[in-house]
Amino acid sequence: MNKMIAIAAALLLAQNAHAHVTLEQRSATAGTYQKLTFRVGHGCQGSATRALTVVMPEGVGAAKPMPKQGWKIAISPTEITWTGGPLPDEYYDEFSMQAKLSPEAGKRYFKVVQTCVKGSMSWDELPGEANVKLKAPAPVLDVLPSEAAPAHVH
């Protein structure tokens, strides 16, 4: 019985780990242009995704989205919105852009709004207290100082 409970708990944790809008890249070098890919793992309570808006945090600018067939793009200095689809709940997709990172190191939190056929979800929670699990965390990029970047082999 305990083994079955452990397996069920592991499956639930694995599903929850992929249940958010996440950023594929975990870190990048300060002062560089970086490709950023946001992964949408599901819709809103079973409803298909119709739009995704990514708000640029301070220290991230000059964003240029990658076009997606079947989606229109709206660009402003502070956010990018893809509208279209729909992306059914049972599938995942990726939305990419290129952006310029400021020379300052630190964590950059991207607030994301996922709009669905029925309802929406704001992925905008920022970490606060230690060991507190966020229900709708904002995707995060750890911007590293340029001298801390690994050497590239050509």
Steps between C-alpha positions, in 0.01 A plus 500: 500500500779746592674425170182588307465826693864587428454432128181708487670786683799487262268511197309794647824689569625429147175634353516811717861562403388542138173675577627857480615741235875457526812649346721246320820694574596504867789746472666739257791744489448866586531747213422247227217426262320186613239271348222449754250216454183489708337157524125470544422159645121513516194719461283652773309228688461294182433795268720576195752787507414794270766756604825531689633835625856527633588814698866604478662552839736789566836422344355321196434696181504514121287186490420349159252211492529196277192470277275194540269374227139563599590767757506881472754701697461837675819669619547790741815614681390311814317190374441254218166330437437201275129459411354216298514129514319359674749280684292208637544415867638154419799644309793723590676762289787747517503875441843652431658843483843659494574770757792714613605451862635794697859486630375455859485147638204371700175312467245621243139394554273500195133543588286304254124504437354194330154569354282203416166441331356480853687708756862599541799440723759750622844348551629788709581384852846594625694310765471632851530279805734201483336161446169652387379330179352746252179402319563724196873589492634753250763350268849606613833555324819518705718764330864428579788752497690489170822386669314199647398373157651168390758518223375400154702258293513580131 
